[in-house]
Amino acid sequence: MFARAGFAGPRRLVVPGGRTLERTVDDVVAWVFSMSFSAPHLFEGRRDDFEEDLRGLLREASEPGLFSERGPSTEVFVWRTDASLY
């Protein structure tokens, strides 16, 4: 479909992961609420209770309140209209 529309490619690019990211309790809570399945409006008045329980579990898991995450690699496919850019 892209080729028929005049695009050349794809060119596959990989951005290596592996970098360790440190997260705080606030970072983890914000990440949870950023997910579509746990967006704040879905809690129908129980958001504060959920957040309190989540923060409690996180404190139990890590007394200093720090968490590490290794970032994954990202794969991107690029299509261009000018094949000479490859």
Biopython code that builds the backbone (N, CA, C, O; Angstrom):
import numpy as np
from Bio.PDB.StructureBuilder import StructureBuilder

atoms = [
    (1, "MET", "N", (0.828, -1.166, 0.000)),
    (1, "MET", "CA", (0.000, 0.000, 0.000)),
    (1, "MET", "C", (0.889, 1.252, 0.000)),
    (1, "MET", "O", (0.657, 2.178, -0.777)),
    (2, "PHE", "N", (1.912, 1.277, 0.877)),
    (2, "PHE", "CA", (2.788, 2.450, 0.915)),
    (2, "PHE", "C", (3.552, 2.597, -0.401)),
    (2, "PHE", "O", (3.668, 3.700, -0.936)),
    (3, "ALA", "N", (4.078, 1.469, -0.927)),
    (3, "ALA", "CA", (4.831, 1.523, -2.177)),
    (3, "ALA", "C", (3.951, 2.019, -3.314)),
    (3, "ALA", "O", (4.390, 2.832, -4.128)),
    (4, "ARG", "N", (2.711, 1.538, -3.380)),
    (4, "ARG", "CA", (1.793, 1.990, -4.434)),
    (4, "ARG", "C", (1.468, 3.476, -4.289)),
    (4, "ARG", "O", (1.116, 4.134, -5.268)),
    (5, "ALA", "N", (1.583, 4.007, -3.069)),
    (5, "ALA", "CA", (1.316, 5.431, -2.830)),
    (5, "ALA", "C", (2.551, 6.296, -3.079)),
    (5, "ALA", "O", (2.511, 7.508, -2.868)),
    (6, "GLY", "N", (3.674, 5.663, -3.538)),
    (6, "GLY", "CA", (4.859, 6.438, -3.883)),
    (6, "GLY", "C", (5.918, 6.509, -2.802)),
    (6, "GLY", "O", (6.871, 7.281, -2.911)),
    (7, "PHE", "N", (5.758, 5.710, -1.759)),
    (7, "PHE", "CA", (6.755, 5.711, -0.692)),
    (7, "PHE", "C", (7.788, 4.630, -0.939)),
    (7, "PHE", "O", (7.468, 3.578, -1.492)),
    (8, "ALA", "N", (9.022, 4.879, -0.536)),
    (8, "ALA", "CA", (10.103, 3.895, -0.603)),
    (8, "ALA", "C", (10.390, 3.399, 0.806)),
    (8, "ALA", "O", (10.298, 4.147, 1.780)),
    (9, "GLY", "N", (10.736, 2.127, 0.891)),
    (9, "GLY", "CA", (11.075, 1.582, 2.199)),
    (9, "GLY", "C", (10.411, 0.245, 2.392)),
    (9, "GLY", "O", (9.985, -0.383, 1.422)),
    (10, "PRO", "N", (10.319, -0.181, 3.569)),
    (10, "PRO", "CA", (10.674, 0.558, 4.778)),
    (10, "PRO", "C", (12.153, 0.397, 5.128)),
    (10, "PRO", "O", (12.814, -0.558, 4.722)),
    (11, "ARG", "N", (12.630, 1.345, 5.878)),
    (11, "ARG", "CA", (13.949, 1.272, 6.491)),
    (11, "ARG", "C", (13.709, 0.986, 7.967)),
    (11, "ARG", "O", (12.963, 1.699, 8.638)),
    (12, "ARG", "N", (14.346, -0.058, 8.456)),
    (12, "ARG", "CA", (14.162, -0.477, 9.851)),
    (12, "ARG", "C", (15.244, 0.161, 10.705)),
    (12, "ARG", "O", (16.433, 0.022, 10.417)),
    (13, "LEU", "N", (14.840, 0.851, 11.741)),
    (13, "LEU", "CA", (15.763, 1.468, 12.682)),
    (13, "LEU", "C", (15.493, 0.919, 14.069)),
    (13, "LEU", "O", (14.339, 0.770, 14.471)),
    (14, "VAL", "N", (16.555, 0.617, 14.801)),
    (14, "VAL", "CA", (16.400, 0.129, 16.164)),
    (14, "VAL", "C", (17.135, 1.088, 17.090)),
    (14, "VAL", "O", (18.331, 1.333, 16.936)),
    (15, "VAL", "N", (16.407, 1.616, 18.038)),
    (15, "VAL", "CA", (17.001, 2.453, 19.077)),
    (15, "VAL", "C", (17.234, 1.515, 20.264)),
    (15, "VAL", "O", (16.281, 1.049, 20.888)),
    (16, "PRO", "N", (18.510, 1.239, 20.573)),
    (16, "PRO", "CA", (18.792, 0.260, 21.621)),
    (16, "PRO", "C", (18.257, 0.690, 22.978)),
    (16, "PRO", "O", (18.328, 1.857, 23.361)),
    (17, "GLY", "N", (17.731, -0.275, 23.678)),
    (17, "GLY", "CA", (17.275, -0.043, 25.045)),
    (17, "GLY", "C", (18.378, -0.430, 26.006)),
    (17, "GLY", "O", (19.564, -0.391, 25.678)),
    (18, "GLY", "N", (17.964, -0.799, 27.179)),
    (18, "GLY", "CA", (18.923, -1.256, 28.165)),
    (18, "GLY", "C", (19.280, -0.224, 29.211)),
    (18, "GLY", "O", (19.857, -0.564, 30.244)),
    (19, "ARG", "N", (18.950, 1.019, 28.964)),
    (19, "ARG", "CA", (19.240, 2.062, 29.945)),
    (19, "ARG", "C", (18.359, 1.844, 31.179)),
    (19, "ARG", "O", (17.155, 1.616, 31.060)),
    (20, "THR", "N", (18.966, 1.915, 32.347)),
    (20, "THR", "CA", (18.209, 1.729, 33.581)),
    (20, "THR", "C", (17.639, 3.068, 34.027)),
    (20, "THR", "O", (18.355, 4.062, 34.150)),
    (21, "LEU", "N", (16.339, 3.066, 34.265)),
    (21, "LEU", "CA", (15.642, 4.268, 34.709)),
    (21, "LEU", "C", (15.238, 4.089, 36.165)),
    (21, "LEU", "O", (14.732, 3.036, 36.553)),
    (22, "GLU", "N", (15.459, 5.102, 36.948)),
    (22, "GLU", "CA", (15.047, 5.051, 38.349)),
    (22, "GLU", "C", (13.732, 5.797, 38.499)),
    (22, "GLU", "O", (13.578, 6.916, 38.010)),
    (23, "ARG", "N", (12.786, 5.163, 39.182)),
    (23, "ARG", "CA", (11.459, 5.729, 39.382)),
    (23, "ARG", "C", (11.173, 5.887, 40.866)),
    (23, "ARG", "O", (11.584, 5.065, 41.685)),
    (24, "THR", "N", (10.463, 6.958, 41.199)),
    (24, "THR", "CA", (10.004, 7.171, 42.569)),
    (24, "THR", "C", (8.581, 6.645, 42.696)),
    (24, "THR", "O", (7.953, 6.274, 41.704)),
    (25, "VAL", "N", (8.086, 6.617, 43.913)),
    (25, "VAL", "CA", (6.693, 6.211, 44.133)),
    (25, "VAL", "C", (5.765, 7.125, 43.324)),
    (25, "VAL", "O", (4.833, 6.642, 42.681)),
    (26, "ASP", "N", (6.011, 8.432, 43.351)),
    (26, "ASP", "CA", (5.172, 9.361, 42.582)),
    (26, "ASP", "C", (5.212, 9.042, 41.091)),
    (26, "ASP", "O", (4.189, 9.110, 40.411)),
    (27, "ASP", "N", (6.411, 8.688, 40.577)),
    (27, "ASP", "CA", (6.540, 8.323, 39.159)),
    (27, "ASP", "C", (5.686, 7.101, 38.830)),
    (27, "ASP", "O", (4.988, 7.076, 37.816)),
    (28, "VAL", "N", (5.748, 6.094, 39.691)),
    (28, "VAL", "CA", (4.992, 4.860, 39.450)),
    (28, "VAL", "C", (3.489, 5.132, 39.508)),
    (28, "VAL", "O", (2.735, 4.639, 38.669)),
    (29, "VAL", "N", (3.059, 5.904, 40.482)),
    (29, "VAL", "CA", (1.632, 6.238, 40.595)),
    (29, "VAL", "C", (1.174, 7.001, 39.352)),
    (29, "VAL", "O", (0.114, 6.704, 38.801)),
    (30, "ALA", "N", (1.956, 7.968, 38.912)),
    (30, "ALA", "CA", (1.601, 8.734, 37.714)),
    (30, "ALA", "C", (1.534, 7.819, 36.492)),
    (30, "ALA", "O", (0.640, 7.965, 35.659)),
    (31, "TRP", "N", (2.470, 6.880, 36.380)),
    (31, "TRP", "CA", (2.466, 5.937, 35.256)),
    (31, "TRP", "C", (1.200, 5.085, 35.275)),
    (31, "TRP", "O", (0.573, 4.883, 34.236)),
    (32, "VAL", "N", (0.820, 4.585, 36.451)),
    (32, "VAL", "CA", (-0.385, 3.760, 36.557)),
    (32, "VAL", "C", (-1.604, 4.553, 36.094)),
    (32, "VAL", "O", (-2.424, 4.035, 35.336)),
    (33, "PHE", "N", (-1.732, 5.792, 36.538)),
    (33, "PHE", "CA", (-2.889, 6.598, 36.162)),
    (33, "PHE", "C", (-2.841, 7.041, 34.696)),
    (33, "PHE", "O", (-3.855, 7.483, 34.156)),
    (34, "SER", "N", (-1.685, 6.929, 34.050)),
    (34, "SER", "CA", (-1.588, 7.314, 32.640)),
    (34, "SER", "C", (-2.044, 6.205, 31.698)),
    (34, "SER", "O", (-2.232, 6.444, 30.505)),
    (35, "MET", "N", (-2.221, 5.000, 32.221)),
    (35, "MET", "CA", (-2.630, 3.876, 31.389)),
    (35, "MET", "C", (-4.146, 3.944, 31.134)),
    (35, "MET", "O", (-4.915, 4.333, 32.013)),
    (36, "SER", "N", (-4.554, 3.565, 29.934)),
    (36, "SER", "CA", (-5.971, 3.672, 29.582)),
    (36, "SER", "C", (-6.862, 2.807, 30.479)),
    (36, "SER", "O", (-8.008, 3.175, 30.737)),
    (37, "PHE", "N", (-6.359, 1.674, 30.955)),
    (37, "PHE", "CA", (-7.176, 0.787, 31.776)),
    (37, "PHE", "C", (-7.242, 1.219, 33.235)),
    (37, "PHE", "O", (-8.022, 0.665, 34.010)),
    (38, "SER", "N", (-6.430, 2.203, 33.617)),
    (38, "SER", "CA", (-6.451, 2.671, 35.010)),
    (38, "SER", "C", (-6.460, 4.196, 35.080)),
    (38, "SER", "O", (-5.917, 4.787, 36.013)),
    (39, "ALA", "N", (-7.081, 4.822, 34.087)),
    (39, "ALA", "CA", (-7.204, 6.279, 34.087)),
    (39, "ALA", "C", (-8.061, 6.708, 35.277)),
    (39, "ALA", "O", (-9.021, 6.022, 35.628)),
    (40, "PRO", "N", (-7.723, 7.833, 35.897)),
    (40, "PRO", "CA", (-8.426, 8.264, 37.114)),
    (40, "PRO", "C", (-9.947, 8.295, 37.010)),
    (40, "PRO", "O", (-10.630, 7.962, 37.978)),
    (41, "HIS", "N", (-10.490, 8.684, 35.869)),
    (41, "HIS", "CA", (-11.956, 8.798, 35.762)),
    (41, "HIS", "C", (-12.670, 7.444, 35.834)),
    (41, "HIS", "O", (-13.886, 7.400, 36.018)),
    (42, "LEU", "N", (-11.939, 6.356, 35.693)),
    (42, "LEU", "CA", (-12.558, 5.030, 35.718)),
    (42, "LEU", "C", (-12.844, 4.516, 37.134)),
    (42, "LEU", "O", (-13.502, 3.488, 37.296)),
    (43, "PHE", "N", (-12.357, 5.220, 38.153)),
    (43, "PHE", "CA", (-12.488, 4.722, 39.522)),
    (43, "PHE", "C", (-13.795, 5.132, 40.207)),
    (43, "PHE", "O", (-14.064, 4.708, 41.331)),
    (44, "GLU", "N", (-14.599, 5.946, 39.543)),
    (44, "GLU", "CA", (-15.927, 6.314, 40.030)),
    (44, "GLU", "C", (-15.947, 6.650, 41.525)),
    (44, "GLU", "O", (-16.683, 6.036, 42.298)),
    (45, "GLY", "N", (-15.131, 7.631, 41.921)),
    (45, "GLY", "CA", (-15.136, 8.077, 43.314)),
    (45, "GLY", "C", (-14.249, 7.279, 44.247)),
    (45, "GLY", "O", (-14.150, 7.606, 45.430)),
    (46, "ARG", "N", (-13.601, 6.237, 43.742)),
    (46, "ARG", "CA", (-12.732, 5.423, 44.595)),
    (46, "ARG", "C", (-11.253, 5.608, 44.252)),
    (46, "ARG", "O", (-10.409, 4.829, 44.697)),
    (47, "ARG", "N", (-10.943, 6.630, 43.467)),
    (47, "ARG", "CA", (-9.565, 6.868, 43.038)),
    (47, "ARG", "C", (-8.631, 7.075, 44.222)),
    (47, "ARG", "O", (-7.539, 6.509, 44.263)),
    (48, "ASP", "N", (-9.060, 7.886, 45.187)),
    (48, "ASP", "CA", (-8.207, 8.168, 46.347)),
    (48, "ASP", "C", (-7.904, 6.898, 47.137)),
    (48, "ASP", "O", (-6.780, 6.712, 47.604)),
    (49, "ASP", "N", (-8.894, 6.028, 47.287)),
    (49, "ASP", "CA", (-8.668, 4.758, 47.987)),
    (49, "ASP", "C", (-7.676, 3.884, 47.226)),
    (49, "ASP", "O", (-6.780, 3.282, 47.818)),
    (50, "PHE", "N", (-7.849, 3.825, 45.910)),
    (50, "PHE", "CA", (-6.929, 3.042, 45.095)),
    (50, "PHE", "C", (-5.508, 3.580, 45.221)),
    (50, "PHE", "O", (-4.560, 2.819, 45.417)),
    (51, "GLU", "N", (-5.370, 4.905, 45.107)),
    (51, "GLU", "CA", (-4.035, 5.509, 45.192)),
    (51, "GLU", "C", (-3.399, 5.240, 46.556)),
    (51, "GLU", "O", (-2.208, 4.942, 46.637)),
    (52, "GLU", "N", (-4.170, 5.342, 47.600)),
    (52, "GLU", "CA", (-3.654, 5.065, 48.944)),
    (52, "GLU", "C", (-3.167, 3.613, 49.049)),
    (52, "GLU", "O", (-2.085, 3.353, 49.577)),
    (53, "ASP", "N", (-3.971, 2.675, 48.545)),
    (53, "ASP", "CA", (-3.561, 1.261, 48.557)),
    (53, "ASP", "C", (-2.308, 1.037, 47.715)),
    (53, "ASP", "O", (-1.402, 0.314, 48.128)),
    (54, "LEU", "N", (-2.254, 1.654, 46.538)),
    (54, "LEU", "CA", (-1.095, 1.513, 45.655)),
    (54, "LEU", "C", (0.164, 2.040, 46.325)),
    (54, "LEU", "O", (1.204, 1.382, 46.313)),
    (55, "ARG", "N", (0.068, 3.228, 46.907)),
    (55, "ARG", "CA", (1.233, 3.800, 47.581)),
    (55, "ARG", "C", (1.679, 2.913, 48.753)),
    (55, "ARG", "O", (2.876, 2.768, 48.999)),
    (56, "GLY", "N", (0.723, 2.326, 49.468)),
    (56, "GLY", "CA", (1.068, 1.416, 50.558)),
    (56, "GLY", "C", (1.826, 0.194, 50.057)),
    (56, "GLY", "O", (2.828, -0.207, 50.649)),
    (57, "LEU", "N", (1.348, -0.395, 48.971)),
    (57, "LEU", "CA", (2.037, -1.548, 48.393)),
    (57, "LEU", "C", (3.432, -1.191, 47.904)),
    (57, "LEU", "O", (4.372, -1.970, 48.062)),
    (58, "LEU", "N", (3.560, -0.023, 47.318)),
    (58, "LEU", "CA", (4.872, 0.409, 46.839)),
    (58, "LEU", "C", (5.835, 0.642, 47.998)),
    (58, "LEU", "O", (7.014, 0.300, 47.903)),
    (59, "ARG", "N", (5.339, 1.225, 49.096)),
    (59, "ARG", "CA", (6.199, 1.431, 50.281)),
    (59, "ARG", "C", (6.636, 0.090, 50.878)),
    (59, "ARG", "O", (7.771, -0.048, 51.335)),
    (60, "GLU", "N", (5.734, -0.893, 50.873)),
    (60, "GLU", "CA", (6.097, -2.227, 51.368)),
    (60, "GLU", "C", (7.161, -2.871, 50.482)),
    (60, "GLU", "O", (8.052, -3.561, 50.978)),
    (61, "ALA", "N", (7.068, -2.645, 49.185)),
    (61, "ALA", "CA", (8.007, -3.260, 48.237)),
    (61, "ALA", "C", (9.369, -2.600, 48.259)),
    (61, "ALA", "O", (10.372, -3.252, 47.972)),
    (62, "SER", "N", (9.429, -1.309, 48.595)),
    (62, "SER", "CA", (10.695, -0.581, 48.584)),
    (62, "SER", "C", (10.657, 0.512, 49.641)),
    (62, "SER", "O", (10.047, 1.563, 49.448)),
    (63, "GLU", "N", (11.314, 0.247, 50.757)),
    (63, "GLU", "CA", (11.313, 1.219, 51.855)),
    (63, "GLU", "C", (11.828, 2.597, 51.450)),
    (63, "GLU", "O", (11.251, 3.605, 51.858)),
    (64, "PRO", "N", (12.922, 2.672, 50.641)),
    (64, "PRO", "CA", (13.364, 4.013, 50.210)),
    (64, "PRO", "C", (12.474, 4.635, 49.132)),
    (64, "PRO", "O", (12.641, 5.807, 48.791)),
    (65, "GLY", "N", (11.533, 3.860, 48.594)),
    (65, "GLY", "CA", (10.612, 4.411, 47.608)),
    (65, "GLY", "C", (11.200, 4.558, 46.225)),
    (65, "GLY", "O", (10.760, 5.413, 45.457)),
    (66, "LEU", "N", (12.190, 3.740, 45.888)),
    (66, "LEU", "CA", (12.817, 3.806, 44.566)),
    (66, "LEU", "C", (12.643, 2.475, 43.844)),
    (66, "LEU", "O", (12.692, 1.405, 44.451)),
    (67, "PHE", "N", (12.438, 2.571, 42.530)),
    (67, "PHE", "CA", (12.236, 1.403, 41.688)),
    (67, "PHE", "C", (13.072, 1.572, 40.430)),
    (67, "PHE", "O", (13.238, 2.688, 39.937)),
    (68, "SER", "N", (13.592, 0.481, 39.915)),
    (68, "SER", "CA", (14.392, 0.513, 38.690)),
    (68, "SER", "C", (13.672, -0.209, 37.575)),
    (68, "SER", "O", (12.960, -1.189, 37.792)),
    (69, "GLU", "N", (13.876, 0.302, 36.382)),
    (69, "GLU", "CA", (13.265, -0.285, 35.198)),
    (69, "GLU", "C", (14.278, -0.204, 34.065)),
    (69, "GLU", "O", (14.891, 0.840, 33.843)),
    (70, "ARG", "N", (14.445, -1.292, 33.361)),
    (70, "ARG", "CA", (15.326, -1.282, 32.201)),
    (70, "ARG", "C", (14.482, -1.013, 30.962)),
    (70, "ARG", "O", (13.558, -1.764, 30.652)),
    (71, "GLY", "N", (14.807, 0.051, 30.268)),
    (71, "GLY", "CA", (14.036, 0.429, 29.090)),
    (71, "GLY", "C", (14.248, -0.541, 27.942)),
    (71, "GLY", "O", (15.376, -0.968, 27.697)),
    (72, "PRO", "N", (13.180, -0.899, 27.231)),
    (72, "PRO", "CA", (13.301, -1.824, 26.096)),
    (72, "PRO", "C", (13.819, -1.106, 24.855)),
    (72, "PRO", "O", (13.803, 0.123, 24.781)),
    (73, "SER", "N", (14.272, -1.880, 23.896)),
    (73, "SER", "CA", (14.630, -1.310, 22.600)),
    (73, "SER", "C", (13.354, -0.884, 21.890)),
    (73, "SER", "O", (12.271, -1.403, 22.165)),
    (74, "THR", "N", (13.494, 0.057, 20.984)),
    (74, "THR", "CA", (12.367, 0.530, 20.190)),
    (74, "THR", "C", (12.684, 0.296, 18.725)),
    (74, "THR", "O", (13.756, 0.665, 18.246)),
    (75, "GLU", "N", (11.755, -0.312, 18.023)),
    (75, "GLU", "CA", (11.931, -0.595, 16.604)),
    (75, "GLU", "C", (11.001, 0.321, 15.809)),
    (75, "GLU", "O", (9.814, 0.436, 16.114)),
    (76, "VAL", "N", (11.558, 0.966, 14.790)),
    (76, "VAL", "CA", (10.791, 1.907, 13.990)),
    (76, "VAL", "C", (10.969, 1.553, 12.511)),
    (76, "VAL", "O", (12.078, 1.250, 12.071)),
    (77, "PHE", "N", (9.893, 1.591, 11.760)),
    (77, "PHE", "CA", (9.955, 1.395, 10.314)),
    (77, "PHE", "C", (9.631, 2.725, 9.653)),
    (77, "PHE", "O", (8.582, 3.317, 9.907)),
    (78, "VAL", "N", (10.545, 3.193, 8.800)),
    (78, "VAL", "CA", (10.401, 4.504, 8.172)),
    (78, "VAL", "C", (10.170, 4.335, 6.679)),
    (78, "VAL", "O", (10.930, 3.652, 5.993)),
    (79, "TRP", "N", (9.128, 4.954, 6.195)),
    (79, "TRP", "CA", (8.832, 5.017, 4.763)),
    (79, "TRP", "C", (9.037, 6.471, 4.339)),
    (79, "TRP", "O", (8.640, 7.390, 5.054)),
    (80, "ARG", "N", (9.648, 6.675, 3.190)),
    (80, "ARG", "CA", (9.902, 8.035, 2.702)),
    (80, "ARG", "C", (9.372, 8.206, 1.292)),
    (80, "ARG", "O", (9.210, 7.236, 0.552)),
    (81, "THR", "N", (9.106, 9.447, 0.930)),
    (81, "THR", "CA", (8.704, 9.727, -0.443)),
    (81, "THR", "C", (9.913, 9.957, -1.332)),
    (81, "THR", "O", (9.784, 9.920, -2.555)),
    (82, "ASP", "N", (11.075, 10.192, -0.756)),
    (82, "ASP", "CA", (12.314, 10.406, -1.508)),
    (82, "ASP", "C", (13.283, 9.276, -1.185)),
    (82, "ASP", "O", (13.927, 9.299, -0.136)),
    (83, "ALA", "N", (13.398, 8.283, -2.074)),
    (83, "ALA", "CA", (14.253, 7.114, -1.825)),
    (83, "ALA", "C", (15.716, 7.501, -1.714)),
    (83, "ALA", "O", (16.487, 6.744, -1.124)),
    (84, "SER", "N", (16.140, 8.634, -2.248)),
    (84, "SER", "CA", (17.555, 9.019, -2.165)),
    (84, "SER", "C", (17.972, 9.346, -0.738)),
    (84, "SER", "O", (19.165, 9.441, -0.450)),
    (85, "LEU", "N", (17.010, 9.518, 0.155)),
    (85, "LEU", "CA", (17.342, 9.818, 1.557)),
    (85, "LEU", "C", (17.831, 8.583, 2.301)),
    (85, "LEU", "O", (18.275, 8.693, 3.444)),
    (86, "TYR", "N", (17.759, 7.402, 1.674)),
    (86, "TYR", "CA", (18.247, 6.181, 2.278)),
    (86, "TYR", "C", (19.706, 6.055, 1.992)),
    (86, "TYR", "O", (20.336, 5.084, 2.412)),
]
sb = StructureBuilder()
sb.init_structure("model")
sb.init_model(0)
sb.init_chain("A")
sb.init_seg("    ")
for serial, (resi, resn, name, xyz) in enumerate(atoms, 1):
    if name == "N":
        sb.init_residue(resn, " ", resi, " ")
    sb.init_atom(name, np.array(xyz, "f"), 0.0, 1.0, " ", f" {name:<3s}", serial, name[0])
structure = sb.get_structure()
